[in-house]
């Protein structure tokens, strides 16, 4: 599972063909994975390239850049269970004339909720990357969303996993963090109101984040999609 010796050069050349503005960022991330190959996420598919191979680095360059492209909210394409309408009407007293609208609004709400995590990472990246962190876009690193190179040669890489809510992590993701130096942070709470920005792990960046600024970022992002 080791990375090839020319991993950094392959990463530089591959991203140069995809998006030259991301070359140095991608090279740094590949250097991290070469140092910690156990953190590298495997690619899916029967013919997926081996972790650390030339083809793996080249294909992941596409995933890394593609995940940064603008993404619009989309309602789930699944057909709602008709029994939901029965429950809404019989128990929650939703008038029959309003059932279809209620179902459609629920789908839109689900689509919006599914995008919040992505928007959170984009907001964090907009502040963190200019200050030395790397957004691991494309899910290239297992259970890690951001990494930061050591300030000095003898320093350690920082690894950070972010979640939108305190109850949004699954058991497999939690298990991956066991025995590692992966830091964890969540934005909101499932059982109480308020946000968790005051506990953001990077104390130097903490004052650059707020719920108000996140809302401004999301509004600007969504409005740009409609222009």
N, C-alpha and C positions, 0 to 999 in steps of 0.2 A: 504494500500500500504506500510505499515511499514515492515521493515525487521525483521526476527526472531531474538530473543536475542542471539542465538548461531551462528549468521551469520559468524563471523570471524573464528570460529572453523570449520564450514561447508566448508568455502572457503579454509581453510588450508588443510583439508582432501581431498577435491575434487581435488584441484590442485596437491596435492601430488600423486594422481593416474594418473594425466594427464601429468604433467611436473614439477617435484620437483624444478627445477631451477627458476620457476616463482611463487613459493608459497608465498613468502613475498610480492612480487609486487601485486599479485592478492588479498591477504588479505587486503592490504592497500587500494586498489580500492573498495573492498566491504565495508570497514569501511567508506569510503567517501560516497558511495551510501546509507549506513544505516543512515548516518547523514543527507543526502539530498535525500530521496527516490523519490522526484519529478523529480530528474535528471536521474533516471534509465530508460533505454530504454526497452520497452516491447518487448517480443519475439514474433515472428510470428507463425501463425498456429492456427487451430481450438482448439487444445489441448495444447496450450502454457501455461506454468506454471505461476502462479500469481507472480508479481514482489515482491521480498523479501522473497519468499518461499524457502524451502530447495532445491526443485527441480530446481527452477530458478537459484539459486547460483551454483548448480552442472552443469547444462547445459551451463550456461554462462562461466564456467571454460573451457569447450571445445571450445567455440567460441573465448574466449580470447587468448587461446594458438594457435588455428588453424589459426587465422588471422596473426600470426607472422611467419608462415611458408613461405618459399620463394614462390614468385608468378611470373610467367613468363608472358611477354606480349603476348597477343592473339588478332588476328584480329577479328572483329565482325563476327558472324556467319550468319547474315542476308544477303539476296540476294540483290545486288544493283538494284535500279530502272533503267531500260533500258533507260528511258528518260534522265538520267544523261549523257549518251553517246551522245545523240542528242544535248544537250546543250553544251557539251565540244567541239563537232565537229563544230556545226553551229555558235556558238558565240565566243568560245575561240580558234578556228582554230586548235584544236588538230587533227592530221591526223588520219584517220580511222584505220590505221595499229597500232597506238599507244594507242587506246582507252582502250583495255583490260588491258594493262600494267598500264595505268593511274588509272583505277578503282581499280586494285589490290594494287597499291601503296597508294591510298587513304584509303583503308581498313587497311593497315598496319600502316599508319599514325594515324588513329583513334584508333587502338589498342595501339599504343605507347602513345598517348595522354591520354588515359584512365588510364594508369599506373603511370603517373607522380605524381598524388596526393598521391598514395600509397607509391611511392619511397620517396617523400618528408617527409611523416610521419616517415618512417623507418630511414631516415637520421637524422631527428630531434631526434628521440628516441635514436639513437646511441650515441648522445652527452648528451641528457637531462636526461635519466634514471640513468646513473652513478652519476648524480649530483642532485638526489632527486625527479625529476619529474616522473610521471607514464604515459606511453602511454596507452590510453584507447582503445586498440586493440579489434576488434570484435564489434565495434560500440555500446558499452555497456552504454555510457553516451550520453544523448540527446544534440546535438549541441556542444559537447566538445570532443577534441581529446587528451588533456593532462591535468592532474591535479597534483598539488604539495601540499603535506601535510604541515600544518603550522609548522613553525620553533619552535614555543613555544606553550604551551598548550592554551594560550589565543589568539593565532594567527588565521588567516583565511586560508582556503584552497584557492589556486589559480586555476582558470579554464581557459583554453586556447583553442580557436578554430582556426585552421590553414586552409588556402585555398591556392591553387596554384596561382590563379589570383584574381584580385580585383573584377571581375564580375562573379565569379563562385559560389556564394552563392545564394540559392533559397530563396523565400520569407518565407517559413515555418521555415527554419533554422534561418533566421533573427528574426522572430517573437518570437522564443523560447528564444532568448537572452534578449528580452525586460524586463527591471526590474530586471536583474541579474547582477552579477559581472563577467560574462564571458568576458574575453579579446579576441580580434580578431586580427589576423595578416595574411597578404597575401604575397606571395613570389614575384610575378611579376605583371605587369600592362597590361591592355588590350588596352590602348590608347597611350602608350609610351614605349620606350625601357628601359632596366635597371631592377635592382632587388631591393628588399625592406629589405634586411638583416639588414641594419643600423637601422631599426625601430623595430627590434625584441623586444617584450615586456620585456623579462628578461635581464636586463642590464648586469648582471654578466655573462650571457652566450653569449651575443651578439657578442663578439669578437671571439667566437669559430666557428661561422658560416660564410660562404661565398659562392658565386656562384661557384667559382673555386673548393672548397672542396666538394660541392654538386655534381659537375660533376665527380670528382674522385670517390666519393662514388657510383654513379650510374654506372659508367664504371666497377668498381670492382664487384659490385653486379651482373650485367648482365653477365660478364665474368665467374663468379662463377656458373651461371646457365648452362653455356655451357660446363663446364668441367665434 
